[in-house]
Structures are given as structure tokens and as C-alpha cells.
Amino acid sequence: MANRFRLRPITQLLLATIAMTAIVWLLRGIGLLSFLPGIIIWLLILTCFAIALFSSLQSTR
């Protein structure tokens, strides 16, 4: 059986956050989530950066 490539939990969290940010951004762009303030998208983007920074710091240990 082939060896399955497993992602670390922090990487899975980062990918899920990036996907959620992209979905919210697209839905807000086409007008379905136009009631959301822009700060929500900025918070999601900053969360992605924070998780990526934390992940890179964890990998250097």
C-alpha cells in the first residue's frame, strides 16, 4: 500500500483558514455576503499570516 502523505494539524488549520478566507472574499465580491464589514476579511487574512508564522516557528524547533 502506498505511503499516504499526512499534513501536520497546524498546516491543516492554515489551509482551512485560507480556504475560508477565499470563500468569504468571493461571496462578498459577488454580493452574497455584502452585509459583512471589510474588517472581517482583514481579520481572516491576518489570521492566516499569524498561523503561517506560528507554523514556521514550530518547524524550526
C-alpha positions as CSV (number, residue, x, y, z in Angstrom):
1,M,0.0,0.0,0.0
2,A,1.3,3.4,-0.9
3,N,2.5,5.7,1.9
4,R,0.0,8.5,2.5
5,F,1.2,12.0,2.9
6,R,-0.1,13.4,6.1
7,L,-0.2,17.1,6.9
8,R,0.5,18.4,10.4
9,P,-2.6,19.7,12.2
10,I,-1.3,23.3,12.1
11,T,-0.9,23.0,8.3
12,Q,-4.4,21.7,8.0
13,L,-5.6,24.7,10.1
14,L,-3.8,27.1,7.8
15,L,-5.2,25.5,4.7
16,A,-8.7,25.6,6.2
17,T,-8.3,29.3,7.1
18,I,-7.0,30.2,3.7
19,A,-10.0,28.3,2.0
20,M,-12.5,30.0,4.3
21,T,-10.9,33.4,3.6
22,A,-11.1,32.8,-0.1
23,I,-14.7,31.7,0.0
24,V,-15.8,34.7,2.1
25,W,-13.9,37.1,-0.2
26,L,-15.5,35.6,-3.3
27,L,-19.0,35.5,-1.8
28,R,-18.7,39.1,-0.6
29,G,-17.3,40.1,-4.0
30,I,-20.4,38.8,-5.9
31,G,-22.7,40.3,-3.3
32,L,-24.0,37.4,-1.4
33,L,-22.2,38.4,1.8
34,S,-22.2,42.1,1.2
35,F,-23.5,42.8,4.7
36,L,-20.2,41.7,6.2
37,P,-17.8,44.6,7.0
38,G,-14.4,44.6,5.4
39,I,-12.7,44.2,8.7
40,I,-13.8,40.6,8.7
41,I,-11.8,39.8,5.6
42,W,-8.8,41.6,7.0
43,L,-9.1,39.6,10.2
44,L,-9.2,36.4,8.3
45,I,-6.1,37.4,6.3
46,L,-4.2,38.4,9.4
47,T,-5.2,35.1,11.0
48,C,-3.7,33.3,8.0
49,F,-0.5,35.2,8.4
50,A,-0.4,34.5,12.2
51,I,-0.9,30.8,11.7
52,A,1.7,30.7,8.9
53,L,4.2,32.5,11.2
54,F,3.4,30.1,14.1
55,S,3.8,27.1,11.8
56,S,7.1,28.3,10.5
57,L,8.4,28.9,14.1
58,Q,7.2,25.4,15.1
59,S,9.1,23.8,12.2
60,T,12.4,25.4,13.2
61,R,12.4,23.6,16.5
